[in-house]
Amino acid sequence: MSEIFEERQKLVEMLRRELDDVAENWGIDIASVAIEEIFLEDPGFQKQLDDRREVELYGKKRIEERKIEANQIGIRGRQKAERVALEAEAEREREINRVKQEIERAKVQFETKKIEVETFLQRKQYEAQKIQIEAQGDVAELSAAKKVLTVNVIKMQLIQELPNLVEKMVSTLSQAILSPEQYVALITGMPIFQH
């Protein structure tokens, strides 16, 4: 049986060469040559041959089906890989956009805080200047009050000491023997003229 199949293959190759030679003159290319069926006179042997042919055809069909399946699996695999790549790219873009939004949000928050701090510092600076001006006014008032107070203190001391001074003056004057003209001259500060 294996000899028949081996011879069959040789026969196919021989037919191919002969057909190529004839077809070449006509400008025809032979794509393939195959022996579809072999009929033998022995029914048992024919049955074996038919079974072998069926297995061979079924195997070829199975191989073709496997090739088609493999091709479909490859196509599905490529489609899935493309889909995963597209999804990954979309996810990457979403992540980039999310990070950009976070950065922008952080910038806005920073600028807002910066403005708040600057406003706070300006307000505190204004308050400090106001307090400084008020303090300068208070110092001026205290200085003026000190002068007034110093004059008033001196006046008060004089007023308190006045009775003692008057008493000393009266005592001193009573002990001195002055004429009325001398007395007037002493009080008024006018010179006394002697006649």
C-alpha positions as CSV (number, residue, x, y, z in Angstrom):
1,M,0.0,0.0,0.0
2,S,2.8,2.4,0.9
3,E,4.5,1.6,-2.4
4,I,1.3,2.6,-4.2
5,F,1.4,6.0,-2.5
6,E,5.1,6.5,-3.2
7,E,4.6,5.5,-6.8
8,R,1.6,7.8,-6.9
9,Q,3.8,10.7,-5.9
10,K,6.4,9.8,-8.5
11,L,3.6,9.6,-11.1
12,V,2.3,13.1,-10.1
13,E,5.9,14.5,-10.5
14,M,6.3,12.9,-13.9
15,L,2.9,14.1,-15.1
16,R,3.8,17.6,-13.8
17,R,6.9,17.7,-15.9
18,E,5.1,16.5,-19.0
19,L,2.3,18.9,-18.6
20,D,4.7,21.8,-18.0
21,D,6.5,21.0,-21.2
22,V,3.3,20.9,-23.2
23,A,1.7,23.9,-21.5
24,E,4.8,26.1,-21.9
25,N,4.3,26.2,-25.7
26,W,0.8,27.5,-25.1
27,G,1.8,30.1,-22.5
28,I,0.0,28.3,-19.6
29,D,1.3,27.8,-16.1
30,I,0.3,24.6,-14.3
31,A,-0.5,25.4,-10.6
32,S,-0.8,21.9,-9.3
33,V,-1.2,18.3,-10.4
34,A,-3.0,15.7,-8.2
35,I,-4.3,12.2,-8.6
36,E,-7.7,12.2,-7.2
37,E,-8.6,8.5,-7.3
38,I,-7.0,5.2,-8.2
39,F,-9.3,2.2,-9.0
40,L,-8.1,-1.3,-8.5
41,E,-9.7,-4.6,-9.4
42,D,-9.3,-6.2,-6.0
43,P,-12.3,-4.9,-3.8
44,G,-10.4,-5.5,-0.5
45,F,-7.4,-3.6,-1.7
46,Q,-9.6,-0.9,-3.2
47,K,-11.3,-0.5,0.3
48,Q,-7.9,-0.1,1.9
49,L,-6.9,2.4,-0.7
50,D,-10.2,4.3,-0.3
51,D,-9.8,4.3,3.5
52,R,-6.2,5.6,3.1
53,R,-7.4,8.3,0.7
54,E,-10.1,9.3,3.1
55,V,-7.6,9.6,6.0
56,E,-5.3,11.6,3.7
57,L,-8.2,13.9,2.6
58,Y,-9.5,14.2,6.1
59,G,-6.0,15.0,7.4
60,K,-5.6,17.6,4.7
61,K,-9.0,19.0,5.5
62,R,-8.0,19.0,9.2
63,I,-4.7,20.7,8.4
64,E,-6.6,23.4,6.4
65,E,-9.0,23.8,9.3
66,R,-6.1,24.1,11.7
67,K,-4.5,26.7,9.4
68,I,-7.7,28.6,9.2
69,E,-8.1,28.4,13.0
70,A,-4.6,29.5,13.6
71,N,-5.1,32.3,11.2
72,Q,-8.3,33.4,13.0
73,I,-6.5,33.0,16.3
74,G,-3.7,35.2,15.0
75,I,-6.2,37.8,13.7
76,R,-8.0,37.7,17.0
77,G,-4.7,38.0,18.8
78,R,-3.6,40.9,16.7
79,Q,-7.0,42.6,17.2
80,K,-6.8,42.0,20.9
81,A,-3.2,43.3,21.0
82,E,-4.3,46.4,19.1
83,R,-7.2,46.9,21.4
84,V,-5.0,46.5,24.4
85,A,-2.5,48.9,22.9
86,L,-5.2,51.4,22.2
87,E,-6.7,51.0,25.6
88,A,-3.2,51.4,27.1
89,E,-2.6,54.5,25.0
90,A,-6.0,55.9,26.0
91,E,-5.2,55.2,29.7
92,R,-1.8,56.8,29.3
93,E,-3.5,59.9,27.8
94,R,-6.1,60.0,30.6
95,E,-3.3,59.7,33.2
96,I,-1.3,62.5,31.5
97,N,-4.4,64.7,31.4
98,R,-5.2,63.9,35.0
99,V,-1.6,64.8,36.0
100,K,-1.8,68.0,33.9
101,Q,-5.1,68.9,35.7
102,E,-3.5,68.2,39.1
103,I,-0.6,70.5,38.1
104,E,-2.9,73.2,37.0
105,R,-5.0,72.8,40.1
106,A,-1.8,73.0,42.2
107,K,-0.7,76.2,40.3
108,V,-4.1,77.8,41.0
109,Q,-4.0,76.9,44.6
110,F,-0.4,78.2,44.9
111,E,-1.4,81.5,43.2
112,T,-4.4,81.8,45.5
113,K,-2.3,81.1,48.6
114,K,0.3,83.6,47.3
115,I,-2.3,86.3,46.9
116,E,-3.7,85.5,50.4
117,V,-0.3,85.7,51.9
118,E,0.6,88.9,50.1
119,T,-2.8,90.4,51.2
120,F,-2.2,89.3,54.8
121,L,1.3,90.8,54.8
122,Q,0.0,94.1,53.3
123,R,-2.7,94.3,55.9
124,K,-0.2,93.6,58.7
125,Q,2.2,96.1,57.3
126,Y,-0.6,98.7,57.1
127,E,-1.6,97.9,60.7
128,A,2.0,98.2,61.8
129,Q,2.3,101.6,60.1
130,K,-0.9,102.7,61.7
131,I,0.3,101.6,65.1
132,Q,3.7,103.3,64.5
133,I,1.9,106.6,63.5
134,E,-0.4,106.3,66.6
135,A,2.7,105.6,68.7
136,Q,4.5,108.7,67.3
137,G,1.3,110.7,68.0
138,D,1.3,109.3,71.6
139,V,5.0,110.1,72.0
140,A,4.3,113.7,70.8
141,E,1.4,114.0,73.2
142,L,3.5,112.5,76.0
143,S,6.3,114.9,75.3
144,A,3.9,117.9,75.3
145,A,2.2,116.6,78.4
146,K,5.6,116.1,80.0
147,K,6.5,119.8,79.3
148,V,3.2,120.9,80.6
149,L,3.5,118.6,83.6
150,T,7.1,119.9,84.3
151,V,5.9,123.5,84.2
152,N,2.9,122.6,86.4
153,V,5.1,120.6,88.8
154,I,7.4,123.6,89.1
155,K,4.4,125.9,89.7
156,M,3.1,123.5,92.3
157,Q,6.4,123.4,94.1
158,L,6.6,127.2,94.0
159,I,3.0,127.4,95.3
160,Q,3.9,125.0,98.1
161,E,7.1,126.8,98.9
162,L,5.5,130.3,98.6
163,P,4.3,130.5,102.3
164,N,7.9,129.6,103.5
165,L,9.5,132.1,101.1
166,V,7.1,134.8,102.2
167,E,7.7,134.0,105.9
168,K,11.5,134.2,105.3
169,M,11.1,137.4,103.5
170,V,9.0,138.9,106.2
171,S,11.4,137.7,108.8
172,T,14.4,139.1,106.9
173,L,12.6,142.4,106.3
174,S,11.5,142.7,109.9
175,Q,15.1,142.2,111.0
176,A,16.4,144.8,108.6
177,I,15.9,148.4,109.4
178,L,14.8,150.0,106.2
179,S,13.2,153.2,105.6
180,P,10.0,153.2,103.7
181,E,11.8,154.5,100.6
182,Q,14.4,151.7,100.9
183,Y,11.6,149.3,101.3
184,V,9.8,150.5,98.1
185,A,13.1,150.5,96.2
186,L,13.7,147.0,97.3
187,I,10.3,145.8,96.2
188,T,10.2,147.7,92.9
189,G,13.9,147.4,92.1
190,M,14.3,151.1,91.6
191,P,17.5,152.8,92.8
192,I,17.3,154.9,95.9
193,F,18.4,158.5,95.4
194,Q,20.0,160.1,98.3
195,H,19.5,163.9,98.8
